[in-house]
Amino acid sequence: MNRIQYLLLVLLVAGISSLNPVAIDTFLPAMPAFAKAMAVDPGTIGVTIGIFTIGTALGQISFGPISDRYGRKPVVVFGLLLYAAMAFVSAYATDVETLSAIRFVQGNLDDQM
């Protein structure tokens, strides 16, 4: 592995590792807009952050053995694709329950990468 490949690998791993904080930090300022759009109070939308965190915890338990079985690369590629699809679907969530389920899946996928 030459120096450029090593640098690209480090940047890729750093980018994937930053998904969890970015997913939470970009969601926080949008919470009032989500609450207004769904006609609920912001505290109700805040529950989705806890659900995202629970998904993250369960993702660590479930995707470790899957990565051991199938290798890291296919699991990361699958996780990134599904994570992006869930981000797209979350833009069309019409109620808090749907948004919570989507955020749970994202949290589950987020930490396996």
N, C-alpha and C positions, 0 to 999 in steps of 0.2 A: 504494500500500500504506500503510494507516494504521498508527499506532503499535501498536495491539493485534494486528493481523495480523503485523506485524514481530516482536513479542515472541513470539507463538505459533510462528512459523517458527523463531526462534532456539531456543526450548525443544524443538521437534520435532527439529531437527538435533542439538542437544546430547544429547537422549535416545537417538537412534539411534547417535550416536558413542560413547556410553558402553556399548553392548552388549558389545563385546569385553572390556573390563576386568571388567564384571559377570559375563560368562559364565565367565571364569577364576576370579575371586575367590569366586564362590558355589560353584564346583565343588571348590575346594581343601578346605574343611572337611568336605565330604561324601565325600572319597576313602576314609577308613577304613571308612565304612559301605558304600560300593560294593564295596570289597575283601572285606569280610566277607560281603556278600550273594552275591558271585560266587565266593567261596572261593579268592581269589588274594591275593598279598601287595600292599601299597599301592604298591610300586614299579611293579608291572605296570599298575595303574590310572593311575599317573603318566605312562605312555607316551601316554595319550590327550590330555594337555595338549600334548605335542609334535606329535601328529597334528593337533590343533586349530590349532596355529600354522602348520603346513605348509599346511593348508586355507586359512588366512587369506592366506598368501603367494600361493597359486595363485588365490585369489579376486580379488586385485588385478589380476592379469594377465588373467583371463578376463572379468570383468564390466566392465572399463573400455570395451572396444570394444562390448560389448552395450549399455551405457548410451549410448554415442555414437550407436549405430544406432537404438535405440528410445526414447531419452529416459530421464531419471533416474526420473521418477515411476513408470512401470509396473515398472521393474526393482526399485525399492525396495519397492513393494507386494508384488510376487511374492516377493522375498527375505524380507520380514517374515513373510508367510504360511507359507512353507516352513520358515523358521527356527522358528516357533512349533510347526509340525507335528512337526519333528524333536525339539524339546524334549519334546513329549508322547510320542513314540515312544521316546525314550531312557529314560523312566521304566520301560519294559517290557523293556529290554535284558536278556538273560539271560546273556550272556557278554561278555568283554572285546573280542572281535573285532567284534561287533555294535555295542557302545558306541563303539569306535574309529571305525567307519565313519560312525556318526551324528554324532560330534563332528567328523569331517573335513568332512562336508557343512555342519554349522553354521559351522565356521571359514571355509569357502569362501563361505558366504552372508554371514557377519558383516561382512566388510570391504567388501563391495560397497555396503553401505547408507550 
